[in-house]
Amino acid sequence: MSEGTGEGKSRLDRIEELIERHVIANEAAHDAFNREHKALLTAQIIMTDNMNKLEVKMLETTEKLDGLIKVVDGIIRRPPAEGKQ
């Protein structure tokens, strides 16, 4: 009961081959997705770590800048010493 179009294969054989090719392509796409997903998660972890480090550095800079502002403010607002002009 061969329904002959193409290489002497039955219609069922051709459908089966097509499904097998789709399964293989789907597995390859799934593997590629898993690799990309793992890379994305790794990048997210690295970015979060770097953001945390940046936050610490910004806090340190803010504290130092606040200290500098206080010193400069004290110099500017200090009344002139008597006898000096």
Sequence and secondary structure as in RCSB ss.txt:
>XXXX:A:sequence
MSEGTGEGKSRLDRIEELIERHVIANEAAHDAFNREHKALLTAQIIMTDNMNKLEVKMLETTEKLDGLIKVVDGI
IRRPPAEGKQ
>XXXX:A:secstr
    SSTT  HHHHHHHHHHHHHHHHHHHHHHHHHHHHHHHHHHHHHHHHHHHHHHHHHHHHHHHHHHHHHHHHH
HHS   TT  
